[in-house]
Amino acid sequence: MQSPSTPSPAASASTPPGVGFIIVLGSITFLGPLSIHLFFPVMPEVGRALSISPALVGLTFSVTLFVMAFITLVYGSLSDRLGRRPVLLTGLTLFTLGGVLSSFAGSVTGLIVGRVIQALGAGCSATLTRAIAHDAYGSEKLVKIIAYLTMAYTFGPMVAPLVGGVLIDAFGWRSAFWLSSVAGVAILFASWRMIHETHDAAHRRKQAGAAGSGGDGNSSAARRLWRDYRSLLRQPRFLAFVLQTGFSTGTFLAMASGASFLMKDYLGRSATEFGLYFLFFPIGFFLGNLVSSRLSQRVSVETMVLAGSTLMLLGNAVQGWLILDGMMVPLLLFIPGFVTTFAQGIALPNAQAGAIRVDPKLTGTASGIGVFFQMFLGALCAQIYALLSDGSALPMVLTVTCAALLTFAAGVTPWLLRQRERATTRAASALH
């Protein structure tokens, strides 16, 4: 049930969203940093406090991404049928509960349980903010709105590792989860007050009616969902876009995970210092998104995705070469990290918008699949690094370089498809 102050769906369709709406929508994107980036300075401390191996510490991190990856598939489809608002509020509640449980964990099992529940809630963030943005602002403004939301997202990574590092040095690793729990309560309340239902009511009724028709409504819904997934994944352009977002996220997460352990265990630096150096990552991402938002209506999404993918590969190649040559200082971890996230900021909003545009009837489902690939491949790369970790920088170099190569391969594909389409069109015009 909507609160009395919440605009009705009908009203929201005719009234442009206010400033408060976009601010709260941007704040929902903080769930990602609070689940992921806040945990970077926690990882070495958890390993010592719970006496567990780097691979198991990596699991407490990557399990969040794996769970978020799979749950986004559910959130996207559920929001298409039930509406964005109730699904969003449920996710925010789970996120807050998971943070509380994690803060009281006395073992690695308890921590993983809390992290899983937190991830079940955080999975609503990226999927639903994109779907809500599409509903409220339309396809024409989608790239720009996604870029702005992603810019808002970068404030989370700017603040989370630094504040987390200070809290950890002062009060211990549990304080990071206290922070995420308090933030979860605030975002939940603001969303309940400000985010109205944006999904068309007639379309929701159609989806719900289709799910309930026939002898087995759940079976029918599952078949329809699988048909939607197959329809999208059979399109090379869509698949390339979501793979690019996934491997680029994996490049960043493997680099950030490696930097966390190398700063603490190899270079002997504090969690607070890691948080300060970590600012290179979100600042690069913020500036990349700023460039993307300025060029979104002048340069094609395919060209922007290719440019970001190429720059990412070049930056990581230079970093790998210098590290293998024997150089290891904090700036060698974080200046290439700036280049990586700047490139990701250029490509990511365009790849996300390009994937969502493939089939306007499946916006929520496409958004869910996109976030699934982003989280799943990101978690996979981070866990591969954790399994290879041996205290040296070589595992990070190998993981990051392979992920960057796969990012480029996926990023160049939509551009090549566009060039082929143009050539076909020119050939057809010449015949006539």
Order of alpha helices (4+ residues) and beta strands (2+ residues): alpha-alpha-alpha-alpha-alpha-alpha-alpha-alpha-alpha-alpha-alpha-alpha-alpha-alpha-alpha-alpha-alpha-alpha-alpha
